[in-house]
């Protein structure tokens, strides 16, 4: 299995998972031409696309992806918020496993200000697993062993404390996004014996330090750590 972060920020999110010549998409928060350019092939070649929630930086091209003939999978609250329906809008429910082509997906609920936000455990046809968590205050779950972790690491409390943004904005960040400290707590609460790599997603422009976050997570886990491009 290979996880690729194409774009990961509040201006747009796009990820793909690859195994045995097959590709699954996660998020489509960029315009369709940019998505096609990033993927390097027709969008219609995707086995499907997982959508965590309705915010535009994650869902911008959902309608166009479905028009390209790709099933998009999301929660009922996400579909209601987007106002989209049809044969290509497929339903995900927390803790209910689905099969998307050769991929097995277990969605789970997250803590964000968009109702129905989901994270995903993705099992590839080669049986390797990915844990994907983005846009959440924290994750209360422990996960089965996985080879790849792709986790939000939006801010650090120390940088946020020094920030000059209003207090209420700081509180919104903490209520809705996972910071460095909670990302490390999540990783340390899980069995990382099978983990091959960790990807840090959705770093804030104002409240993060990519090099420091990479060093801190690597030191806490002993695993290779990669910061997703913005």
PEUR-V428650 format. One record per pair of residues at least 6 apart in sequence whose C-alpha atoms are under 6 Angstrom apart, sorted by the first residue. I is the first residue (numbers start at 1). J is the second residue. Records with the same first field share a line. If there is no record, write none. Layout:
I: J, J
This chain:
1: 18, 19
2: 17, 18
3: 17
4: 15, 16
5: 15, 228
6: 14, 15
7: 13, 14, 229, 230
8: 201, 202, 228, 229, 230
9: 202, 230
10: 57
11: 57
12: 29, 30, 57
13: 29, 57, 58
14: 27, 28
15: 25, 26
16: 24, 25, 26
17: 23, 24
23: 46, 47
24: 46, 47, 48, 49
25: 49
26: 49, 50
27: 50, 51, 58
28: 58, 59, 61
29: 56, 57, 58, 59, 60
30: 60
31: 61
32: 61
44: 68, 69, 70
47: 101
48: 70, 71, 72
49: 72
50: 72, 73
51: 73, 74
52: 117, 118
53: 78, 117
54: 78
66: 88
71: 88
72: 89, 90
73: 90, 91
74: 91, 92
75: 91, 92, 93, 116
77: 115, 116
78: 116
94: 107, 108, 109
95: 107, 108
97: 105, 106
98: 104, 105
102: 125
103: 123, 124, 125
104: 122, 123
105: 121, 122
106: 120, 121
107: 119, 120
108: 118, 119
109: 118
110: 117, 118, 136
111: 136, 137
112: 136, 176
119: 132, 133
120: 132
121: 130, 131
122: 129, 130
123: 129
129: 146, 147
130: 146, 148, 149
131: 149
132: 150, 151
133: 151
134: 151, 152
135: 177
136: 176, 177, 178
137: 175, 176, 177, 178
138: 178
142: 190
146: 194, 195
147: 194, 195, 196
148: 195, 196, 197, 198
149: 198
150: 198, 199
151: 200, 201
152: 178, 200, 201, 202
153: 178, 179, 180, 200, 201, 203
154: 178, 179, 202, 203, 204
155: 179, 204, 207, 208
156: 179, 180
159: 207
160: 207
197: 224, 225
198: 225
199: 225, 226, 227
200: 227, 228
201: 228
214: 225
218: 225
